[in-house]
Amino acid sequence: MGSVTGLFLAMILIGAAAFAPLGYFIYKFTQKDGKPFGDTEPHGDSPSLVNDLAEKAIALFKGKLNKQ
């Protein structure tokens, strides 16, 4: 009977470890008016070096295509 109890406890620990990230996300999601990561800006509103470089590269590529 001891092996069944040990297996039960092991399964409880494995299940708790597996579902801990989900529980944390639900906890954060219910913390601030349904915003899991606090006040974030909508996509595209904040300046980004990567976006600026990508826009410049696309413009350069389009310019080279138009010249040919």
C-alpha positions as CSV (number, residue, x, y, z in Angstrom):
1,M,0.0,0.0,0.0
2,G,3.0,2.3,0.5
3,S,3.8,2.3,-3.2
4,V,0.3,3.5,-4.1
5,T,0.6,6.4,-1.7
6,G,4.1,7.2,-2.9
7,L,2.8,7.2,-6.5
8,F,-0.1,9.4,-5.6
9,L,2.1,12.0,-4.0
10,A,4.5,11.9,-6.9
11,M,1.6,12.4,-9.4
12,I,0.3,15.3,-7.3
13,L,3.8,16.9,-7.3
14,I,4.2,16.4,-11.1
15,G,0.7,17.9,-11.7
16,A,1.4,20.9,-9.6
17,A,4.7,21.6,-11.4
18,A,3.0,21.1,-14.8
19,F,0.1,23.5,-14.1
20,A,2.0,26.1,-12.1
21,P,2.6,28.4,-15.1
22,L,-1.1,28.3,-16.0
23,G,-2.0,29.2,-12.4
24,Y,0.5,32.0,-12.4
25,F,-0.9,33.4,-15.7
26,I,-4.5,33.3,-14.3
27,Y,-3.3,35.0,-11.1
28,K,-1.6,37.8,-13.1
29,F,-4.5,38.1,-15.5
30,T,-7.0,38.7,-12.8
31,Q,-4.8,41.2,-10.9
32,K,-5.2,44.4,-13.0
33,D,-8.5,44.6,-14.9
34,G,-7.8,41.7,-17.2
35,K,-4.3,42.9,-18.2
36,P,-1.9,40.1,-17.5
37,F,1.2,42.2,-18.0
38,G,0.1,45.6,-16.6
39,D,-0.4,48.6,-18.8
40,T,1.1,47.9,-22.2
41,E,0.9,50.1,-25.3
42,P,-1.0,48.8,-28.3
43,H,1.2,47.2,-31.0
44,G,2.9,49.7,-33.3
45,D,2.5,52.8,-31.1
46,S,5.9,52.6,-29.4
47,P,9.1,53.5,-31.3
48,S,11.4,50.6,-32.0
49,L,14.9,50.5,-33.4
50,V,14.2,47.1,-35.1
51,N,11.0,48.5,-36.7
52,D,12.9,51.6,-37.9
53,L,15.7,49.5,-39.4
54,A,13.2,47.2,-41.1
55,E,11.3,50.1,-42.6
56,K,14.6,51.6,-43.9
57,A,15.6,48.3,-45.4
58,I,12.3,47.8,-47.1
59,A,12.4,51.3,-48.5
60,L,15.9,50.8,-49.8
61,F,14.9,47.5,-51.4
62,K,11.8,49.1,-53.0
63,G,14.0,52.0,-54.3
64,K,16.4,49.6,-55.9
65,L,13.6,47.5,-57.5
66,N,12.0,50.7,-58.9
67,K,15.3,51.8,-60.5
68,Q,15.7,48.6,-62.4
